[in-house]
Amino acid sequence: MHHMFKDHQRGEKRGFLSPENKNCRRLELRRGHPCSWGLCSQALMASLTGSLLPGSDRSGVETSECVQGGVSDLQEEGKNAINSPMSPALADVHPEDTQLEENEERTMIDPTSKEDPKFKELVKVLLDWINDVLVEERIIVKQLEEDLYDGQVLQKLLEKLAGCKLNVAEVTQSEIGQKQKLQTVLEAVHDLLRPRGWALRWSVDSIHGKNLVAILHLLVSLAMHFRAPIRLPEHVTVQVVVVRKREGLLHSSHISEELTTTTEMMMGRFERDAFDTLFDHAPDKLSVVKKSLITFVNKHLNKLNLEVTELETQFADGVYLVLLMGLLEDYFVPLHNFYLTPESFDQKVHNVSFAFELMLDGGLKKPKARPEDVVNLDLKSTLRVLYNLFTKYKNVE
């Protein structure tokens, strides 16, 4: 059974799942849903009252037709709401339609940038990551700017990631209360990020104002700081429209906003190596390097009747890495130390991490890549790991 309550101040509806429903796992947040019965009733009443304005001389037939028209419009609105329940209400707002105070400035992402595949991928990866982190909280985030602006989800996310408890009210409906919560949450974020020299490109007002660029900057910084097991698309840049009102006139300009750079730079690993150069400037030579590494690993894995054809996928679960280390160092790896048939992401990360430990025991330097990068099919990371093995063990028979 679902227990519902309506936040009239923000037009927000949340669904709480009763404990007796064993199949219900999450709390679903739906904000600004276009088909709440309150809004539908208002739309119908507007149709009715609009046909009965003072001074209007309408017959009963005309009134009936108007009511029927209102009902038809209502049915169409409901149909559209069902077909696209989460479509953002302000997706196509033009800057000139925005009501601004004198000297006030607002920003919005250019619609063409929102259609960029890398931008869409970034938003999707961050959404999936947040929902994975908050799965035990029974929260589902569907739209970043609509679900994160009031600080409620950001509070839960930070508490889960940092393993702390923030001293804030659980539910805040007023704008002042929301901004106070955001202030507390963002101060906690700043305390975490300042020592690492992160540029803080967001504020209470920008997050509460549903500025998607600011929200993305915040989430990318959190994902990098907490070493999230995700692979963010690199070099994501969007065109941002900046609108300012001066002397009663709106002035707009376009600026480029860089949301992500390279994984190494965002993680604070700024040193470049041969693989950066290879990927950036000599992709034609990449196949030669891959073939050499495939020949190297198969020379040893063939002893176990195993063979590799795809480097980026076949090493992602860590099994071949562990077995390869045993073959190169000439010892048997006990099967209870790793998952021979890993199924979950965590099991795969465990395997790759264990392989990294074996590499350290063998005298190799700590791999530049993260275990999560290998599991996430990051080819550059996998090549780095295998190349380190090739350098040390290329003459081993």
Disulfide bonds with the S-S distance in Angstrom:
none
